[in-house]
Amino acid sequence: MHLNLPEKRYYSIGELAKAFDVNASLIRFWDKEFDILKPKKNAKGNRMFTPEDVKNLQLIYHLVKERGFTLDGAKTHLKEGQKKTLDKFEIISKLEGIKAQLQQIKEGL
């Protein structure tokens, strides 16, 4: 899944909900359920997600929405092979980005 997010230090929950095309409540729920998400909170208590949190959200989205894992299954999968899973996911994400760029170039020809 390729996200159209600008390069920033922090992202609001609304920006991420729009990028992932899900409700903000789902991201809040995942934040409570998954330990790998650690967003900062500002003075108002709003969650501010770092680029690392965005990568973790992409991984959770991939496991739950695209591969059909249950929440418990996704948690277990992340705990057992977190490093391997993150490496594979990053490679797949980069390849999908390259594919999207190549398709744009093809359409431009």
TIKOLKOL-635109 format. One record per residue (C-alpha): residue number from 0; residue in one letter; y, x, z. Coordinates in steps of 0.02 Angstrom, whole numbers, plus 50000, padded with zeros to 5 digits. Example, Ala and Ser with C-alpha at 12.3 -4.5 7.8 and 13.67 -1.06 7.14 Angstrom:
2
> 0 a 49775 50615 50390
> 1 s 49947 50684 50357
end
This chain:
109
> 0 m 50000 50000 50000
> 1 h 50166 50073 49947
> 2 l 50317 50025 50051
> 3 n 50494 50021 49985
> 4 l 50582 50088 50138
> 5 p 50732 50205 50137
> 6 e 50717 50372 50225
> 7 k 50780 50338 50401
> 8 r 50749 50398 50576
> 9 y 50715 50225 50646
> 10 y 50666 50058 50570
> 11 s 50693 49887 50646
> 12 i 50552 49765 50665
> 13 g 50635 49652 50536
> 14 e 50638 49790 50405
> 15 l 50455 49825 50432
> 16 a 50406 49642 50430
> 17 k 50493 49623 50263
> 18 a 50414 49783 50193
> 19 f 50239 49732 50248
> 20 d 50269 49549 50201
> 21 v 50212 49487 50372
> 22 n 50297 49401 50518
> 23 a 50387 49507 50647
> 24 s 50277 49425 50779
> 25 l 50124 49507 50700
> 26 i 50202 49679 50714
> 27 r 50249 49642 50895
> 28 f 50069 49589 50927
> 29 w 50000 49747 50847
> 30 d 50121 49849 50951
> 31 k 50046 49775 51109
> 32 e 49866 49792 51048
> 33 f 49863 49967 50974
> 34 d 49900 50120 51079
> 35 i 49946 50228 50930
> 36 l 50106 50128 50905
> 37 k 50244 50190 51018
> 38 p 50411 50120 50959
> 39 k 50568 50165 51053
> 40 k 50670 50025 51128
> 41 n 50859 50023 51120
> 42 a 50976 49958 51257
> 43 k 50948 49778 51202
> 44 g 50759 49801 51208
> 45 n 50735 49795 51019
> 46 r 50592 49898 50952
> 47 m 50642 50043 50841
> 48 f 50498 50117 50742
> 49 t 50490 50299 50687
> 50 p 50417 50355 50520
> 51 e 50260 50406 50616
> 52 d 50246 50228 50682
> 53 v 50265 50164 50504
> 54 k 50117 50273 50449
> 55 n 50014 50204 50592
> 56 l 50066 50027 50548
> 57 q 50011 50058 50368
> 58 l 49842 50117 50432
> 59 i 49823 49965 50545
> 60 y 49876 49849 50402
> 61 h 49749 49933 50288
> 62 l 49608 49915 50413
> 63 v 49645 49737 50467
> 64 k 49717 49654 50312
> 65 e 49641 49750 50168
> 66 r 49472 49804 50235
> 67 g 49444 49652 50346
> 68 f 49416 49738 50513
> 69 t 49431 49637 50672
> 70 l 49560 49700 50797
> 71 d 49424 49770 50909
> 72 g 49339 49850 50760
> 73 a 49502 49929 50702
> 74 k 49537 49995 50878
> 75 t 49363 50071 50887
> 76 h 49378 50145 50714
> 77 l 49544 50225 50758
> 78 k 49480 50297 50921
> 79 e 49319 50368 50850
> 80 g 49383 50454 50695
> 81 q 49571 50450 50707
> 82 k 49602 50619 50627
> 83 k 49480 50592 50483
> 84 t 49543 50414 50454
> 85 l 49725 50468 50452
> 86 d 49689 50609 50329
> 87 k 49594 50495 50210
> 88 f 49727 50360 50224
> 89 e 49867 50484 50188
> 90 i 49776 50547 50034
> 91 i 49746 50370 49971
> 92 s 49929 50324 50004
> 93 k 49991 50475 49907
> 94 l 49876 50436 49761
> 95 e 49934 50255 49758
> 96 g 50115 50315 49754
> 97 i 50076 50430 49609
> 98 k 49988 50288 49519
> 99 a 50140 50175 49543
> 100 q 50255 50311 49474
> 101 l 50143 50338 49323
> 102 q 50139 50151 49288
> 103 q 50330 50146 49293
> 104 i 50337 50291 49170
> 105 k 50212 50204 49057
> 106 e 50315 50043 49059
> 107 g 50470 50144 49016
> 108 l 50392 50215 48858
end
